[in-house]
Amino acid sequence: MKGHLNEAGSHLKQAAVDGGDALRQAAGAAGEQLRDGTEQVRSNLSSGARASRAAASELGDAAREQYDDIMDKGRELCDSAADLIRERPLVAFGSALAAGWLIAKLARGGDR
């Protein structure tokens, strides 16, 4: 019986050693998987950041282009108005006077 207990103890001891080895190997594999996963996440985040910067740059370029177009149209409108005023100053003055009178009348609308 003592021999069987010694043998059982040896087997338990060996099982504990084997279990510890298996646990170390599993922890090493899990650590490697974690490092690989972390590297993949970093790579994806980096790609996303590059794509975001490119999209922001394109958006900025489009906004600048639209701003320039609007400013050009505004200048053209001012130039057109200036030409009209030079060609017909009395009509321009009369129109401005009538617009001012109408705005004042509308602003005082409830006073009467």
FIGU-121729 format. One record per residue: residue number from 1; residue in three letters; x, y, z of N, C-alpha, C, O in turn. Coordinates in pm, 1 decimal, padded with zeros to 6 digits. Layout:
BEGIN
<NUM, ALA, <X, Y, Z>, <X, Y, Z>, <X, Y, Z>, <X, Y, Z>>;
...
//
This chain:
BEGIN
<1, MET, <00081.4, -00116.5, 00000.0>, <00000.0, 00000.0, 00000.0>, <00087.8, 00125.6, 00000.0>, <00057.8, 00223.1, -00068.8>>;
<2, LYS, <00194.7, 00122.0, 00076.7>, <00284.8, 00235.4, 00080.5>, <00343.5, 00260.8, -00057.6>, <00364.0, 00376.1, -00095.5>>;
<3, GLY, <00370.6, 00156.4, -00132.6>, <00422.7, 00168.6, -00267.9>, <00321.4, 00234.8, -00360.7>, <00355.4, 00316.0, -00446.8>>;
<4, HIS, <00195.6, 00196.9, -00339.5>, <00091.0, 00256.9, -00422.3>, <00074.0, 00405.8, -00391.2>, <00050.3, 00487.0, -00480.7>>;
<5, LEU, <00086.5, 00439.8, -00262.6>, <00075.9, 00581.2, -00224.4>, <00192.5, 00660.2, -00281.7>, <00174.2, 00772.1, -00329.7>>;
<6, ASN, <00312.3, 00602.8, -00277.0>, <00429.1, 00670.2, -00334.2>, <00411.8, 00688.5, -00485.0>, <00442.7, 00793.1, -00542.0>>;
<7, GLU, <00360.8, 00581.3, -00546.9>, <00338.3, 00588.0, -00691.8>, <00232.1, 00692.8, -00724.6>, <00247.8, 00769.1, -00820.0>>;
<8, ALA, <00125.3, 00696.9, -00647.1>, <00018.6, 00796.0, -00668.1>, <00074.2, 00936.6, -00646.3>, <00041.5, 01029.0, -00720.9>>;
<9, GLY, <00157.5, 00952.4, -00544.6>, <00219.2, 01082.5, -00518.3>, <00307.3, 01125.7, -00634.7>, <00306.9, 01242.3, -00674.2>>;
<10, SER, <00383.2, 01030.3, -00689.3>, <00469.1, 01060.9, -00804.9>, <00386.0, 01103.9, -00924.3>, <00419.5, 01199.4, -00994.4>>;
<11, HIS, <00278.2, 01032.6, -00945.9>, <00190.2, 01067.3, -01058.1>, <00126.8, 01205.3, -01037.7>, <00115.5, 01282.9, -01132.6>>;
<12, LEU, <00085.9, 01235.6, -00915.7>, <00028.6, 01367.7, -00885.9>, <00132.0, 01477.9, -00904.8>, <00102.8, 01585.1, -00957.8>>;
<13, LYS, <00254.2, 01448.2, -00859.8>, <00362.4, 01545.2, -00873.7>, <00390.3, 01570.7, -01020.8>, <00406.9, 01685.5, -01062.1>>;
<14, GLN, <00395.6, 01463.6, -01100.7>, <00420.6, 01477.1, -01244.0>, <00304.3, 01549.8, -01311.9>, <00325.1, 01630.4, -01402.6>>;
<15, ALA, <00181.4, 01520.7, -01267.1>, <00063.4, 01588.4, -01323.1>, <00069.3, 01737.6, -01293.2>, <00032.8, 01819.0, -01378.1>>;
<16, ALA, <00115.0, 01774.7, -01173.2>, <00127.3, 01915.8, -01137.1>, <00232.6, 01984.3, -01223.7>, <00212.1, 02096.3, -01270.6>>;
<17, VAL, <00347.4, 01915.2, -01245.0>, <00453.0, 01970.0, -01330.5>, <00401.1, 01987.0, -01472.4>, <00421.3, 02091.5, -01534.2>>;
<18, ASP, <00333.1, 01882.5, -01525.0>, <00278.1, 01889.8, -01661.3>, <00172.4, 01999.8, -01671.5>, <00166.6, 02071.8, -01771.2>>;
<19, GLY, <00089.3, 02012.3, -01568.6>, <-00013.1, 02117.9, -01567.5>, <00050.4, 02256.5, -01567.6>, <00004.1, 02346.9, -01637.2>>;
<20, GLY, <00157.4, 02272.4, -01488.5>, <00228.7, 02400.7, -01485.7>, <00289.5, 02433.7, -01621.2>, <00282.7, 02547.6, -01667.3>>;
<21, ASP, <00349.7, 02332.0, -01685.2>, <00406.7, 02352.8, -01819.3>, <00297.5, 02393.0, -01918.9>, <00314.7, 02485.7, -01998.0>>;
<22, ALA, <00185.9, 02321.7, -01913.2>, <00074.9, 02351.8, -02004.2>, <00022.8, 02493.6, -01979.4>, <-00009.5, 02566.1, -02073.4>>;
<23, LEU, <00015.2, 02531.9, -01852.0>, <-00032.1, 02666.3, -01817.8>, <00064.5, 02772.7, -01868.9>, <00020.9, 02875.0, -01921.7>>;
<24, ARG, <00195.0, 02750.3, -01854.2>, <00294.8, 02844.8, -01904.8>, <00286.0, 02857.2, -02056.5>, <00293.7, 02967.1, -02111.3>>;
<25, GLN, <00269.8, 02743.1, -02123.9>, <00258.5, 02745.6, -02270.2>, <00131.5, 02820.1, -02314.1>, <00133.0, 02897.7, -02409.7>>;
<26, ALA, <00022.8, 02794.4, -02242.2>, <-00102.8, 02862.1, -02275.6>, <-00090.2, 03012.7, -02252.7>, <-00138.8, 03092.6, -02332.7>>;
<27, ALA, <-00024.4, 03050.9, -02142.2>, <-00005.2, 03193.0, -02113.6>, <00084.0, 03257.0, -02219.7>, <00059.1, 03369.9, -02261.8>>;
<28, GLY, <00187.5, 03185.6, -02262.9>, <00274.9, 03238.0, -02368.1>, <00199.9, 03255.7, -02498.8>, <00216.5, 03356.6, -02567.4>>;
<29, ALA, <00117.0, 03157.2, -02533.7>, <00038.3, 03166.1, -02657.0>, <-00062.7, 03279.7, -02647.5>, <-00083.8, 03353.0, -02744.1>>;
<30, ALA, <-00125.0, 03294.1, -02530.8>, <-00222.4, 03402.6, -02513.0>, <-00153.1, 03537.6, -02521.6>, <-00207.0, 03631.5, -02580.2>>;
<31, GLY, <-00034.3, 03548.1, -02463.8>, <00041.3, 03673.7, -02471.9>, <00077.2, 03707.8, -02615.0>, <00069.4, 03823.7, -02655.8>>;
<32, GLU, <00116.2, 03607.8, -02690.9>, <00150.3, 03631.3, -02831.6>, <00027.1, 03672.8, -02911.0>, <00033.4, 03763.0, -02994.6>>;
<33, GLN, <-00084.5, 03606.6, -02884.3>, <-00209.8, 03644.6, -02951.6>, <-00246.9, 03788.5, -02915.6>, <-00292.5, 03864.3, -03001.2>>;
<34, LEU, <-00227.7, 03825.5, -02790.6>, <-00257.8, 03961.5, -02746.6>, <-00167.5, 04061.8, -02817.1>, <-00214.5, 04167.2, -02859.8>>;
<35, ARG, <-00038.5, 04030.8, -02829.9>, <00053.8, 04119.8, -02900.6>, <00014.3, 04133.2, -03046.5>, <00015.6, 04242.9, -03102.3>>;
<36, ASP, <-00021.5, 04019.4, -03108.8>, <-00064.4, 04023.9, -03249.0>, <-00191.2, 04107.2, -03264.3>, <-00202.6, 04188.4, -03356.2>>;
<37, GLY, <-00286.2, 04086.4, -03173.6>, <-00411.7, 04162.9, -03178.8>, <-00387.4, 04310.8, -03157.0>, <-00447.8, 04394.7, -03223.8>>;
<38, THR, <-00298.6, 04343.4, -03063.2>, <-00265.9, 04483.7, -03036.7>, <-00201.8, 04547.4, -03158.4>, <-00233.2, 04661.2, -03193.2>>;
<39, GLU, <-00113.1, 04475.3, -03222.4>, <-00047.1, 04527.9, -03342.9>, <-00148.5, 04549.2, -03454.4>, <-00139.7, 04647.4, -03528.2>>;
<40, GLN, <-00243.8, 04459.1, -03467.4>, <-00347.5, 04473.1, -03570.4>, <-00435.5, 04595.4, -03541.9>, <-00470.7, 04669.9, -03633.3>>;
<41, VAL, <-00470.5, 04615.0, -03414.8>, <-00551.3, 04731.5, -03377.7>, <-00474.4, 04859.2, -03408.4>, <-00531.4, 04953.8, -03462.8>>;
<42, ARG, <-00346.3, 04863.5, -03374.4>, <-00264.9, 04982.0, -03404.3>, <-00260.6, 05008.7, -03554.0>, <-00271.7, 05123.1, -03598.1>>;
<43, SER, <-00244.4, 04902.3, -03631.5>, <-00239.4, 04916.5, -03776.7>, <-00371.6, 04971.6, -03829.9>, <-00372.5, 05061.4, -03914.1>>;
<44, ASN, <-00482.6, 04917.6, -03780.9>, <-00613.5, 04965.3, -03825.3>, <-00637.3, 05110.1, -03784.9>, <-00691.3, 05188.3, -03863.2>>;
<45, LEU, <-00597.3, 05146.3, -03663.0>, <-00613.7, 05284.8, -03618.3>, <-00529.2, 05379.8, -03702.6>, <-00573.3, 05489.4, -03737.1>>;
<46, SER, <-00408.8, 05337.4, -03735.0>, <-00321.2, 05419.6, -03817.0>, <-00381.3, 05439.6, -03956.1>, <-00379.1, 05550.4, -04009.7>>;
<47, SER, <-00434.4, 05332.8, -04013.9>, <-00497.9, 05343.5, -04145.7>, <-00619.5, 05434.7, -04139.8>, <-00642.2, 05515.1, -04230.2>>;
<48, GLY, <-00696.7, 05421.9, -04034.1>, <-00814.1, 05508.1, -04017.1>, <-00775.3, 05653.8, -04002.5>, <-00841.6, 05741.7, -04057.6>>;
<49, ALA, <-00669.1, 05680.1, -03929.3>, <-00623.4, 05818.2, -03911.1>, <-00576.4, 05877.4, -04043.6>, <-00605.8, 05992.9, -04074.4>>;
<50, ARG, <-00502.6, 05797.2, -04122.7>, <-00457.5, 05846.4, -04253.8>, <-00576.5, 05877.0, -04344.2>, <-00578.1, 05978.6, -04413.6>>;
<51, ALA, <-00675.4, 05788.9, -04343.0>, <-00794.2, 05810.7, -04426.4>, <-00870.5, 05934.0, -04380.3>, <-00922.5, 06008.8, -04463.1>>;
<52, SER, <-00878.1, 05956.3, -04249.0>, <-00947.2, 06074.1, -04195.6>, <-00875.1, 06202.3, -04235.9>, <-00938.7, 06300.8, -04273.2>>;
<53, ARG, <-00742.6, 06200.7, -04228.4>, <-00666.8, 06320.4, -04268.4>, <-00685.8, 06349.4, -04416.7>, <-00698.7, 06465.3, -04456.1>>;
<54, ALA, <-00687.6, 06244.9, -04499.3>, <-00706.6, 06263.7, -04643.4>, <-00845.8, 06319.7, -04671.7>, <-00861.6, 06408.7, -04755.2>>;
<55, ALA, <-00947.5, 06266.9, -04601.5>, <-01084.1, 06316.2, -04621.2>, <-01096.3, 06461.3, -04575.6>, <-01162.7, 06541.5, -04641.4>>;
<56, ALA, <-01033.2, 06495.4, -04464.4>, <-01038.1, 06633.6, -04415.1>, <-00968.8, 06727.9, -04513.3>, <-01015.3, 06839.6, -04535.9>>;
<57, SER, <-00860.3, 06683.9, -04570.1>, <-00788.9, 06765.3, -04668.0>, <-00875.3, 06789.4, -04791.6>, <-00883.0, 06901.4, -04842.1>>;
<58, GLU, <-00940.4, 06683.1, -04840.0>, <-01027.7, 06697.1, -04956.2>, <-01145.3, 06789.6, -04925.2>, <-01184.6, 06871.5, -05008.2>>;
<59, LEU, <-01200.5, 06775.7, -04805.8>, <-01311.8, 06860.9, -04765.3>, <-01267.8, 07006.7, -04758.4>, <-01340.6, 07095.9, -04802.0>>;
<60, GLY, <-01149.0, 07030.9, -04703.8>, <-01095.7, 07167.0, -04697.0>, <-01074.2, 07225.7, -04835.8>, <-01104.2, 07342.5, -04860.2>>;
<61, ASP, <-01022.1, 07143.9, -04926.2>, <-01001.8, 07190.9, -05063.7>, <-01134.8, 07226.7, -05129.3>, <-01145.5, 07329.1, -05196.7>>;
<62, ALA, <-01236.6, 07141.8, -05109.5>, <-01368.0, 07169.0, -05167.9>, <-01428.4, 07295.2, -05108.0>, <-01489.6, 07374.5, -05179.5>>;
<63, ALA, <-01412.0, 07314.6, -04977.8>, <-01466.4, 07434.7, -04912.4>, <-01396.0, 07560.1, -04964.6>, <-01460.7, 07661.9, -04989.0>>;
<64, ARG, <-01263.1, 07553.0, -04981.8>, <-01190.2, 07668.4, -05035.6>, <-01236.4, 07701.6, -05176.8>, <-01251.6, 07818.4, -05212.6>>;
<65, GLU, <-01258.3, 07598.5, -05255.6>, <-01303.0, 07618.7, -05393.4>, <-01441.2, 07684.3, -05396.8>, <-01464.1, 07775.7, -05476.0>>;
<66, GLN, <-01532.4, 07639.1, -05312.5>, <-01665.1, 07699.3, -05307.2>, <-01657.9, 07842.3, -05255.6>, <-01728.0, 07930.0, -05306.1>>;
<67, TYR, <-01574.0, 07866.6, -05155.9>, <-01557.1, 08002.2, -05103.7>, <-01506.7, 08094.9, -05213.8>, <-01557.1, 08206.0, -05230.6>>;
<68, ASP, <-01407.3, 08048.7, -05288.2>, <-01353.8, 08130.6, -05398.1>, <-01461.3, 08159.3, -05502.4>, <-01470.5, 08271.1, -05553.2>>;
<69, ASP, <-01543.1, 08057.9, -05534.7>, <-01651.4, 08078.0, -05632.2>, <-01752.0, 08181.7, -05582.5>, <-01794.2, 08269.2, -05658.0>>;
<70, ILE, <-01789.9, 08171.5, -05455.8>, <-01886.1, 08266.0, -05399.1>, <-01827.7, 08407.0, -05398.1>, <-01896.5, 08503.6, -05430.8>>;
<71, MET, <-01701.5, 08417.9, -05360.9>, <-01638.6, 08550.9, -05359.5>, <-01632.1, 08609.5, -05501.2>, <-01655.0, 08729.1, -05519.5>>;
<72, ASP, <-01601.4, 08527.3, -05599.9>, <-01598.5, 08575.0, -05738.7>, <-01736.2, 08623.4, -05782.3>, <-01747.7, 08728.4, -05845.5>>;
<73, LYS, <-01840.1, 08548.4, -05749.3>, <-01976.2, 08588.2, -05785.7>, <-02015.7, 08717.3, -05715.0>, <-02082.0, 08802.7, -05773.9>>;
<74, GLY, <-01975.5, 08732.0, -05589.4>, <-02003.3, 08856.1, -05515.7>, <-01933.6, 08975.2, -05579.5>, <-01992.2, 09082.8, -05591.6>>;
<75, ARG, <-01809.3, 08956.3, -05620.2>, <-01736.6, 09065.5, -05687.7>, <-01804.1, 09101.9, -05819.2>, <-01818.5, 09219.5, -05852.6>>;
<76, GLU, <-01845.9, 08997.7, -05894.6>, <-01913.8, 09023.7, -06021.3>, <-02043.1, 09101.1, -05999.0>, <-02075.4, 09192.0, -06075.4>>;
<77, LEU, <-02117.5, 09065.1, -05893.9>, <-02242.0, 09134.2, -05863.0>, <-02215.4, 09279.5, -05824.8>, <-02287.6, 09368.9, -05868.8>>;
<78, CYS, <-02113.5, 09303.8, -05744.1>, <-02077.8, 09441.9, -05706.1>, <-02033.9, 09521.8, -05828.4>, <-02071.1, 09638.1, -05844.2>>;
<79, ASP, <-01954.9, 09459.0, -05914.2>, <-01911.0, 09527.1, -06037.0>, <-02030.0, 09560.0, -06125.7>, <-02036.7, 09668.6, -06183.1>>;
<80, SER, <-02123.4, 09467.4, -06137.1>, <-02242.9, 09489.2, -06217.9>, <-02326.6, 09603.9, -06160.7>, <-02375.7, 09689.2, -06234.6>>;
<81, ALA, <-02341.8, 09604.4, -06029.4>, <-02417.9, 09713.0, -05965.5>, <-02346.3, 09846.5, -05985.4>, <-02411.4, 09947.6, -06011.8>>;
<82, ALA, <-02214.7, 09848.4, -05973.2>, <-02139.0, 09972.5, -05993.1>, <-02153.2, 10021.6, -06136.7>, <-02166.5, 10141.7, -06159.8>>;
<83, ASP, <-02150.6, 09930.5, -06232.8>, <-02168.8, 09968.4, -06373.8>, <-02307.8, 10027.4, -06395.4>, <-02322.8, 10128.0, -06464.7>>;
<84, LEU, <-02408.7, 09965.2, -06336.5>, <-02545.8, 10015.0, -06351.2>, <-02559.7, 10153.9, -06289.8>, <-02626.1, 10240.6, -06346.6>>;
<85, ILE, <-02497.7, 10175.3, -06174.5>, <-02504.3, 10306.4, -06109.5>, <-02433.8, 10411.5, -06194.6>, <-02481.7, 10524.3, -06205.3>>;
<86, ARG, <-02320.2, 10375.9, -06255.4>, <-02248.9, 10470.5, -06342.2>, <-02329.5, 10504.5, -06467.6>, <-02329.5, 10618.6, -06513.8>>;
<87, GLU, <-02398.5, 10403.3, -06522.2>, <-02475.8, 10425.9, -06644.3>, <-02602.4, 10506.7, -06617.9>, <-02639.4, 10591.7, -06698.9>>;
<88, ARG, <-02668.8, 10481.3, -06505.8>, <-02796.8, 10546.6, -06474.9>, <-02799.6, 10590.5, -06329.4>, <-02864.5, 10525.9, -06247.1>>;
<89, PRO, <-02731.7, 10697.3, -06296.5>, <-02724.6, 10739.6, -06156.4>, <-02859.2, 10784.0, -06098.9>, <-02886.6, 10761.0, -05981.1>>;
<90, LEU, <-02943.5, 10847.6, -06181.2>, <-03072.9, 10894.3, -06129.8>, <-03166.1, 10776.9, -06099.3>, <-03239.1, 10779.2, -06000.2>>;
<91, VAL, <-03163.3, 10675.5, -06183.9>, <-03245.9, 10556.8, -06158.8>, <-03197.8, 10486.5, -06031.8>, <-03279.3, 10442.1, -05950.9>>;
<92, ALA, <-03067.7, 10476.5, -06014.3>, <-03012.0, 10412.8, -05895.2>, <-03049.3, 10490.9, -05769.4>, <-03086.6, 10431.8, -05668.1>>;
<93, PHE, <-03039.1, 10624.2, -05776.1>, <-03073.9, 10707.9, -05660.9>, <-03222.2, 10695.7, -05630.4>, <-03260.9, 10682.7, -05514.3>>;
<94, GLY, <-03305.1, 10699.8, -05733.1>, <-03450.1, 10687.3, -05713.7>, <-03486.7, 10551.2, -05655.6>, <-03572.3, 10542.7, -05567.6>>;
<95, SER, <-03424.1, 10446.8, -05702.7>, <-03451.0, 10312.2, -05651.1>, <-03410.1, 10301.1, -05504.2>, <-03482.4, 10242.5, -05423.6>>;
<96, ALA, <-03295.3, 10356.8, -05470.2>, <-03249.2, 10354.2, -05331.4>, <-03343.8, 10433.1, -05241.6>, <-03373.8, 10390.3, -05130.1>>;
<97, LEU, <-03390.6, 10547.7, -05289.3>, <-03483.2, 10631.1, -05212.4>, <-03614.9, 10557.0, -05191.2>, <-03669.4, 10557.1, -05080.8>>;
<98, ALA, <-03666.1, 10493.7, -05297.0>, <-03792.3, 10420.4, -05285.6>, <-03777.3, 10300.8, -05191.6>, <-03867.0, 10274.0, -05111.6>>;
<99, ALA, <-03667.1, 10229.6, -05199.9>, <-03644.4, 10115.1, -05112.1>, <-03635.8, 10160.7, -04966.6>, <-03692.1, 10096.0, -04878.3>>;
<100, GLY, <-03566.9, 10270.2, -04940.8>, <-03555.5, 10322.9, -04805.4>, <-03690.9, 10365.3, -04750.9>, <-03722.6, 10338.0, -04635.1>>;
<101, TRP, <-03770.5, 10431.4, -04833.2>, <-03903.5, 10475.7, -04791.1>, <-03990.4, 10354.6, -04757.7>, <-04060.4, 10353.6, -04656.4>>;
<102, LEU, <-03985.4, 10251.5, -04844.7>, <-04065.4, 10131.4, -04823.7>, <-04023.7, 10058.5, -04695.2>, <-04109.1, 10012.5, -04619.5>>;
<103, ILE, <-03896.1, 10048.5, -04671.4>, <-03847.6, 09982.0, -04549.9>, <-03891.2, 10059.6, -04426.7>, <-03932.7, 10000.2, -04327.2>>;
<104, ALA, <-03882.0, 10193.9, -04432.9>, <-03924.7, 10275.7, -04318.4>, <-04074.6, 10261.1, -04296.0>, <-04119.8, 10255.1, -04181.6>>;
<105, LYS, <-04150.8, 10255.4, -04402.0>, <-04296.9, 10241.6, -04390.1>, <-04331.5, 10106.7, -04326.9>, <-04417.9, 10098.8, -04239.6>>;
<106, LEU, <-04264.8, 10002.7, -04370.7>, <-04289.4, 09869.5, -04315.2>, <-04246.8, 09862.1, -04168.5>, <-04312.8, 09796.2, -04088.1>>;
<107, ALA, <-04137.1, 09929.2, -04133.6>, <-04087.6, 09927.3, -03996.1>, <-04183.1, 09999.6, -03902.6>, <-04198.7, 09960.2, -03787.1>>;
<108, ARG, <-04248.0, 10106.7, -03952.3>, <-04342.1, 10183.4, -03870.2>, <-04483.7, 10130.4, -03885.4>, <-04576.0, 10191.3, -03831.4>>;
<109, GLY, <-04505.0, 10023.3, -03954.0>, <-04637.0, 09971.8, -03990.9>, <-04742.3, 09979.3, -03882.4>, <-04855.5, 10016.4, -03913.4>>;
<110, GLY, <-04713.7, 09947.0, -03758.3>, <-04813.7, 09945.9, -03652.0>, <-04831.6, 10079.1, -03580.7>, <-04916.8, 10089.7, -03492.5>>;
<111, ASP, <-04753.4, 10181.7, -03616.4>, <-04759.8, 10311.8, -03546.2>, <-04883.4, 10390.6, -03581.3>, <-04922.9, 10475.3, -03501.2>>;
<112, ARG, <-04946.1, 10370.4, -03691.3>, <-05060.4, 10453.1, -03733.2>, <-05185.1, 10416.5, -03664.7>, <-05289.3, 10477.1, -03689.5>>;
//
